[in-house]
């Protein structure tokens, strides 16, 4: 791992990328970080069963998309809000006829609010359609897969070296300097204390042993058998 002012960077295989994301996540959790921003990062970070051009691409497009407006959060379609706006406007006229000017102004104001909310919802939906098309067809060809919120900024790039060897570059930055320092310290402890067997990805130890020429960690049963 390389550490600089721009973040924590690894270069290597997809497994290296996944493990780097896991270690960052574990360090953040150990530092007491939780909440929506942390959950967003934990959802986006690459997983061992995912593919960059498919799964991470879709997650990046979703994360970069325009957020939901108030109407969408309330589960209301634009035409529903327009219908409600019309109802409020009719009620405003009724209040005028009854001589209730305060009630008329209130209903009229509510009508304008629903019209604005309908326009906002329609506009956000249109923007998302454009964003998803442009991002997935164009931007992923030009820019790295990225993630950005108030907690973490990250990007992944795929590169091909000599003889067609594929590798990845994964850089993660913690946006708060104090928290970044704490994460840095924790990552250093991982390098000293935590082996790859302890990270969150489920691994088949027999497969790793055969592929990498390493001994898997002793289980409780294996430990007991060696001590008896």
Secondary structure, DSSP 8 states (H G I E B T S, - for coil): -EEETTEEEEEE-HHHHHHHHHHHHHHHHHTT--SHHHHHHHHHS--TT--IIIIIHHHHHHHHS----HHHHTT--HHHHHHHHHHHHHHHHHHHHTT-HHHHHHHHHHHHHHHHHHHHHHHHHHHHHHHHHHIIIIIHHHS-EEEESSSEEEEEEEEE-GGG-EEEEEEEEESSHHHHHHHHHHHHHHHHH--GGGSSS---HHHHHHHH-------HHHHHHHH-
